[in-house]
């Protein structure tokens, strides 16, 4: 019983059947149709993106019995033999297994002879970067001045290893990784043609795991069909790939937003029953945080249908942009260091607890809340203008003195002033991200029943977007318990407005100045400067 795998059965046989790589196809089609065909082509790109497939279609276009052109017939004996890999004038060479100079010389000895059947003798050398230095030297002369009946098609996943003398003699085409949406669409078309039932979520999981390779995607698709006994479900596919349910990652993110360590540990315990790869879990979490950050920065950004937009929107409002950046950095750093942990689960738990701990420090900075962690309380109780011995030693060595704790994130932490109606009002609004920035760059010019006129400073002009204005209007309506109409008036550049943003900047500048004064006047710093000639780097000073 013979079975042809999907990657071979559905391999494109014409240029118009190729998925993606339009920039390469366009150049080759124009060259073939105009008759201006170079003698040597180099196709580069990661595995499974179509290098060899394009080379074979190109060989058919050159040798099709109906004539040279970009649309080979596909039915003549030449086209069929090339598709089946048995055309005598298409010489395919795996350079990884024929690296010796003798192999190359043996190959090139036959270049001078005319094609046996076709119009051109085509040499397709795959993984050409594996050739030895002597083999490249043997190939150079032929590449530079080949007989008119010979074409060279070179393919490689590592073009950096090719000598510049070879690169300069070839037309180079870099094939891109295929986007997940395109891979997903192609697999869907194949499964419909094969009359195989599938769940869209299963295809999205496979497309993501393929990492831009269509061949890898189709190989995984074959495996998933066998695993699911002729059908594809998200549950079976996730089990086969060893990936975790996105809902588990979303649950972790929601619990992180609520800063509940006990619930986080429960989620980890439930996840551990399925023996996940915690590196992959951290990668999924980092990916989710990255999509949340994008949504916060660009609220009207369209994600593909793989995303649960409602979940993303909820999470985008549950985190501040600063916390998202912090958690993302902790996630990718934790993933890198996971192998150093005593065990994978423990390392993963520490990454999550680190996110909670640092967010607590960030939230409590500059406040005397009872929720301040012990480490933060002990730090704040220390004399603020006394750097540690290590910091002083670093300063003596020319290393920047960084007396820092997390500063309060810009957002709802505006300077409160009972005399400023707009600042107090903005502090009450349920907004985040760019919407908060828009509000912070405004000053209240006029307030009437059901109408607010806001004066927008020049630094906030780039935030004038309908989606953000509507979010601000809705938040104001909710805070004031009435339907509000907003009107924005742009201030001249020379005008300095009293906005929450400028108040925050002024407060930050004052804190920085106080911190700098404390550092420069500190006896320890003065002593290190006198004894070792140490200097304080101003850029390293940050306020508590």
C-alpha positions in Angstrom: 0.0 0.0 0.0 1.6 3.3 -1.2 0.9 6.7 0.2 2.2 10.0 -1.1 2.7 12.4 1.7 0.9 15.8 1.5 4.1 17.8 1.1 4.9 15.9 -2.1 1.3 15.4 -3.4 0.5 19.1 -3.1 3.9 20.4 -4.2 3.2 23.3 -6.6 3.9 22.5 -10.3 3.5 26.0 -11.7 4.4 29.5 -10.6 0.8 30.5 -10.1 0.3 27.6 -7.6 3.0 28.9 -5.3 1.9 30.3 -2.0 3.9 33.4 -1.1 7.3 34.5 -2.5 5.7 36.8 -5.0 8.8 39.0 -5.3 10.8 36.0 -6.5 8.1 34.7 -8.9 7.7 38.1 -10.5 11.4 38.4 -11.4 11.6 34.9 -12.7 8.4 35.1 -14.8 9.6 38.4 -16.3 13.0 36.9 -17.2 11.4 33.8 -18.8 8.8 35.8 -20.8 11.4 38.3 -22.0 14.1 35.7 -22.8 16.6 37.4 -20.6 17.5 34.4 -18.4 20.7 34.6 -16.4 23.0 31.6 -16.3 23.2 31.2 -12.5 20.6 31.7 -9.8 20.9 31.5 -6.0 17.9 30.9 -3.9 18.3 31.4 -0.1 15.9 31.0 2.8 15.0 28.8 5.7 13.9 25.2 5.2 10.6 24.4 3.5 9.8 27.8 2.0 10.0 26.7 -1.7 13.7 26.9 -2.8 13.8 23.6 -4.6 10.2 23.8 -5.7 10.9 27.1 -7.5 14.0 25.7 -9.0 12.1 22.7 -10.5 9.4 24.9 -11.9 12.1 27.1 -13.4 13.7 24.0 -15.0 10.3 23.0 -16.5 9.8 26.5 -17.9 13.2 26.3 -19.6 12.7 22.8 -21.1 8.9 22.5 -21.7 8.3 21.0 -25.2 5.7 23.7 -25.9 8.4 26.4 -25.7 10.4 28.4 -23.1 8.1 30.6 -21.0 6.7 31.1 -17.5 3.8 28.7 -18.0 5.0 25.2 -18.7 2.3 22.9 -20.0 2.7 20.3 -17.3 1.5 17.4 -19.5 4.4 16.9 -22.0 6.9 14.1 -21.3 9.6 16.6 -20.2 7.3 18.3 -17.6 6.1 14.9 -16.3 9.7 13.6 -16.0 10.8 16.7 -14.1 7.9 16.4 -11.7 8.8 12.8 -11.1 12.5 13.5 -10.6 13.8 11.5 -13.6 14.5 14.0 -16.3 18.0 13.3 -17.6 19.0 16.9 -18.2 18.0 18.1 -14.7 20.9 17.1 -12.5 20.1 17.5 -8.9 23.0 17.4 -6.5 22.9 17.3 -2.7 26.1 19.3 -1.8 25.9 18.0 1.8 26.8 14.5 0.6 29.1 15.5 -2.2 31.5 18.0 -0.7 34.8 16.7 -2.1 36.5 18.4 -5.0 36.7 15.2 -6.9 32.9 15.0 -6.8 32.6 18.5 -8.2 35.1 17.9 -10.9 33.3 14.8 -12.0 30.1 16.7 -12.1 31.6 19.6 -14.2 33.3 17.3 -16.7 29.9 16.8 -18.4 29.0 20.5 -18.5 30.5 20.9 -22.0 28.2 18.3 -23.5 24.9 19.3 -25.0 21.6 18.3 -23.3 20.5 14.7 -24.1 16.8 15.6 -24.5 15.9 19.2 -23.4 16.9 22.6 -24.5 19.0 23.3 -21.4 21.1 21.2 -19.0 20.1 22.4 -15.6 22.3 21.8 -12.5 20.3 22.1 -9.3 22.8 22.1 -6.3 21.0 22.0 -3.0 22.7 23.2 0.3 25.5 24.6 -1.8 27.2 26.1 1.2 28.3 22.6 2.2 30.8 22.4 -0.6 34.5 22.6 0.3 36.8 25.5 -0.6 38.4 23.4 -3.3 35.0 22.5 -4.7 34.0 26.2 -4.9 37.2 26.9 -6.7 36.5 24.2 -9.2 33.0 25.6 -9.7 34.0 29.2 -10.1 35.3 29.1 -13.7 32.3 27.3 -15.0 29.9 29.6 -13.1 31.7 32.6 -14.7 31.6 31.4 -18.3 29.2 28.5 -18.7 28.3 27.0 -22.1 25.1 28.6 -23.5 23.1 25.4 -22.9 23.8 25.2 -19.1 21.9 26.9 -16.2 22.9 26.7 -12.6 20.3 26.8 -9.8 21.9 27.0 -6.4 19.9 26.7 -3.1 21.1 27.2 0.5 19.8 27.9 4.0 23.1 29.6 5.0 24.3 32.1 2.3 26.8 33.6 4.7 29.0 30.6 4.2 29.3 31.1 0.4 32.4 32.8 -1.0 31.9 36.3 -2.3 33.3 35.2 -5.6 30.3 32.8 -6.0 27.7 35.3 -4.8 28.9 37.9 -7.3 28.3 35.5 -10.2 24.7 34.7 -9.3 21.4 36.4 -9.3 20.3 36.2 -5.7 16.7 35.7 -4.4 16.0 35.6 -0.7 12.8 33.6 0.0 10.9 34.8 3.1 9.3 32.8 5.9 5.7 32.2 5.1 3.1 34.0 7.4 0.9 31.9 9.6 -2.3 33.2 7.8 -1.0 32.0 4.4 0.1 28.5 5.8 -3.3 28.2 7.5 -5.2 29.0 4.3 -3.1 26.5 2.2 -3.7 23.7 4.7 -7.4 24.5 4.7 -7.6 24.2 0.9 -5.7 20.9 1.0 -7.9 19.4 3.6 -11.1 20.4 1.8 -9.7 18.9 -1.4 -8.8 15.7 0.6 -12.3 15.7 2.2 -10.8 15.6 5.7 -12.8 17.2 8.6 -10.9 19.7 10.7 -11.2 22.3 13.4 -9.8 25.8 12.6 -8.0 25.9 15.9 -6.1 22.7 15.0 -4.8 24.4 11.8 -3.7 27.5 13.7 -1.7 25.4 16.2 0.1 23.6 13.3 0.7 26.9 11.4 2.3 28.4 14.5 4.5 25.3 15.1 5.7 25.3 11.5 7.6 28.6 12.1 7.2 29.9 8.5 7.9 26.6 6.7 5.2 25.2 4.5 6.9 21.8 4.2 7.1 21.5 8.0 3.4 22.5 8.2 2.3 19.8 5.8 4.5 17.2 7.5 2.9 18.1 10.9 -0.5 18.0 9.1 0.2 14.4 8.0 1.1 13.5 11.5 -1.9 15.2 13.0 -4.3 13.3 10.6 -2.7 10.0 11.6 -2.9 11.0 15.3 -6.5 11.9 15.0 -7.5 8.8 13.0 -8.4 10.7 9.9 -9.7 14.0 11.4 -8.2 17.0 13.1 -9.3 18.4 16.4 -7.7 21.1 18.5 -7.4 18.8 21.5 -5.7 16.0 19.6 -3.4 18.4 17.8 -2.4 20.2 21.0 -1.7 16.8 22.6 0.4 15.7 19.6 2.4 18.9 19.5 2.8 19.0 23.3 1.5 22.6 23.4 -0.8 24.0 26.1 -4.3 25.3 25.9 -4.3 29.1 25.2 -7.0 29.4 27.9 -4.5 28.2 30.5 -2.1 31.0 29.5 -4.9 33.5 29.5 -5.9 32.4 33.0 -2.4 32.9 34.2 -2.3 36.4 32.7 -5.6 37.3 34.4 -4.4 36.0 37.7 -1.1 38.0 37.3 -3.2 41.1 36.6 -5.0 40.5 39.9 -1.7 39.8 41.7 -2.9 36.6 43.4 0.1 34.3 44.0 -2.0 31.6 45.7 -4.2 31.3 42.6 -1.2 31.3 40.3 0.3 28.3 42.1 -3.0 26.5 41.8 -3.0 27.1 38.0 0.6 25.8 37.8 -0.3 22.7 39.7 -3.2 22.0 37.3 -0.9 22.6 34.3 1.8 20.3 35.8 -0.5 17.3 35.6 -0.1 17.4 31.8 3.7 17.6 32.0 4.1 20.7 29.9 7.4 22.1 28.6 7.7 25.2 30.7 10.0 26.9 28.2 7.1 26.6 25.7 4.7 27.9 28.4 6.8 31.0 29.0 7.1 31.5 25.2 3.3 31.4 25.0 3.0 33.8 27.9 5.5 36.2 26.3 3.6 36.0 23.0 0.4 36.9 24.8 2.0 39.8 26.6 3.4 41.1 23.3 0.0 41.0 21.7 -1.5 42.9 24.7 1.2 45.5 24.3 0.4 46.0 20.7 -3.3 46.3 21.4 -2.5 49.0 24.1 -0.3 50.9 21.8 -2.6 50.6 18.7 -6.2 50.1 19.9 -7.6 49.7 16.5 -5.0 47.1 15.4 -6.5 44.1 13.6 -5.3 40.7 14.6 -5.9 37.6 12.5 -8.7 35.2 13.4 -6.3 33.2 15.6 -6.7 35.8 18.3 -9.5 35.9 20.9 -10.0 39.7 20.7 -12.3 39.8 23.7 -9.7 38.2 25.9 -7.0 40.5 24.6 -9.1 43.6 25.2 -9.9 42.6 28.8 -6.2 42.0 29.5 -5.2 45.2 27.9 -7.3 47.1 30.4 -6.2 44.9 33.3 -2.5 45.8 32.9 -0.8 49.1 32.6 1.6 49.4 29.6 4.5 49.6 32.1 3.5 46.3 33.8 3.2 44.6 30.4 6.7 45.6 29.5 8.0 44.5 32.9 6.3 41.1 32.7 7.4 40.5 29.1 11.0 41.1 30.0 10.8 38.8 33.0 9.2 36.1 30.9 11.9 36.1 28.2 14.7 36.3 30.7 13.1 33.5 32.8 12.8 31.4 29.6 16.5 31.9 28.9 17.5 31.0 32.5 15.1 28.1 33.0 17.8 25.5 32.6 19.6 26.9 35.5 16.7 26.3 37.9 16.7 23.2 40.2 13.7 22.0 38.3 11.6 23.4 35.5 8.3 23.8 37.4 10.1 25.6 40.3 11.8 27.9 37.8 8.5 28.7 36.2 6.9 29.4 39.5 9.7 31.8 40.4 9.2 33.6 37.1 5.6 34.2 37.9 6.3 35.2 41.5 9.0 37.6 40.2 6.3 39.3 38.1 4.0 39.7 41.1 6.8 41.0 43.3 8.1 43.6 40.9 4.6 44.8 40.1 4.0 45.2 43.8 7.2 47.3 44.1 6.1 49.4 41.1 2.6 50.0 42.4 3.9 50.9 45.9 6.6 53.3 44.8 6.2 56.7 46.3 3.3 55.5 48.6 3.0 54.3 52.1 0.4 51.6 51.4 0.2 48.7 53.7 0.5 46.4 50.7 4.2 47.3 50.2 6.3 44.1 50.1 8.8 43.6 52.9 11.8 44.2 50.5 10.3 47.4 49.4 9.6 48.6 52.9 13.2 47.8 54.1 14.6 49.7 51.1 12.4 52.7 51.7 13.3 52.8 55.3 17.0 53.0 54.5 18.7 56.4 54.3 17.9 57.4 50.7 21.1 59.3 50.1 23.4 56.4 51.2 24.5 54.2 48.3 25.7 50.7 49.2 29.4 49.8 49.4 29.0 47.8 46.1 27.5 50.8 44.4 30.3 53.0 45.6 32.9 50.5 44.5 31.3 50.4 41.1 31.4 54.2 40.9 35.2 54.0 41.7 35.7 51.6 38.8 33.9 53.9 36.4 30.7 52.0 36.5 27.5 54.0 36.7 26.0 54.6 40.1 22.4 53.4 39.8 20.5 54.2 43.1 17.1 53.1 41.8 13.8 51.7 42.7 10.9 51.4 40.3 9.3 54.8 39.7 5.6 55.1 39.7 4.3 54.2 36.2 2.9 57.1 34.2 -0.9 56.5 33.8 -3.4 57.0 36.6 -0.7 58.2 39.1 -1.1 61.9 38.3 -0.1 64.6 40.7 -3.2 65.3 42.7 -4.3 68.9 43.0 -7.8 69.8 44.3 -7.6 73.1 42.6 -7.2 71.5 39.2 -10.5 70.1 38.1 -9.2 68.3 35.0 -6.3 66.5 36.8 -8.7 65.3 39.5 -11.2 64.1 36.9 -8.7 62.2 34.8 -7.4 60.4 37.9 -10.9 59.0 38.3 -11.3 57.7 34.8 -11.2 54.0 33.9 -8.7 54.3 31.0 -5.3 53.0 30.2 -2.6 53.1 27.5 -2.8 55.7 24.7 -6.2 56.9 25.9 -4.6 57.9 29.2 -1.8 59.7 27.3 -4.4 61.6 25.3 -6.2 62.8 28.4 -2.9 63.7 30.1 -2.0 66.1 27.3 -5.2 68.0 27.6 -6.3 70.9 29.7 -10.0 71.6 30.4 -11.0 74.8 28.7 -14.7 74.8 29.2 -17.3 72.6 30.9 -21.0 72.9 30.1 -24.0 70.5 30.5 -23.2 67.5 28.4 -20.2 69.2 26.7 -16.5 69.4 27.5 -14.0 71.5 25.5 -10.4 70.3 25.8 -7.3 72.2 24.9 -4.7 69.7 23.5 -1.0 70.6 23.7 1.3 70.1 20.7 3.0 67.1 22.3 -0.3 65.2 22.2 -1.3 65.9 18.6 -0.2 62.5 17.4 -2.8 60.9 19.8 -5.7 62.5 18.0 -7.4 59.3 16.7 -11.1 58.7 16.5 -10.8 55.4 18.5 -9.0 57.1 21.4 -11.2 60.1 21.4 -14.3 57.8 21.7 -12.7 55.8 24.5 -12.0 59.1 26.4 -15.5 60.3 25.8 -17.1 57.1 27.0 -14.9 57.1 30.2 -15.9 60.7 30.9 -19.5 59.9 30.4 -19.3 57.1 32.9 -17.4 59.1 35.4 -19.8 62.1 35.2 -23.0 60.0 34.9 -24.1 61.8 31.8 -23.7 61.5 28.0 -20.7 63.8 27.2 -19.8 65.4 23.9 -16.1 66.1 23.5 -14.5 68.9 21.5 -10.8 69.2 21.0 -9.0 72.5 20.3 -5.3 72.3 19.3 -3.0 74.7 21.3 -0.2 76.6 19.5 3.3 75.1 19.9 4.5 78.1 21.8 1.8 77.7 24.4 2.6 75.7 27.5 -0.5 74.2 29.0 -1.0 73.1 32.6 -1.8 69.5 31.8 -1.5 66.3 33.9 1.4 65.2 31.7 3.4 68.4 32.3 2.6 68.2 36.0 3.9 64.6 36.0 7.1 65.7 34.1 7.7 68.5 36.6 7.2 66.2 39.6 9.6 63.7 38.0 12.2 66.5 37.3 12.0 67.6 40.9 12.5 64.1 42.2 15.4 63.6 39.9 17.0 66.9 41.1 16.5 65.8 44.7 18.0 62.4 44.0 21.0 63.9 42.3 21.6 66.3 45.2 21.4 63.5 47.6 24.0 61.5 45.7 26.5 64.3 45.2 26.2 65.3 48.9 26.5 61.8 50.3 29.6 61.4 52.4 30.4 58.0 51.0 30.3 59.2 47.4 32.5 62.2 48.4 35.0 59.9 50.0 35.2 57.6 47.0 35.7 60.6 44.8 38.5 61.8 47.0 40.3 58.5 47.4 39.8 56.9 43.9 38.8 59.8 41.7 35.3 58.2 41.2 32.7 60.2 39.2 29.0 59.9 39.3 27.3 59.3 35.9 24.4 61.7 35.8 22.4 59.5 33.5 22.5 56.6 36.0 20.7 58.6 38.7 17.0 57.8 39.1 14.7 58.8 41.9 13.1 56.3 44.3 
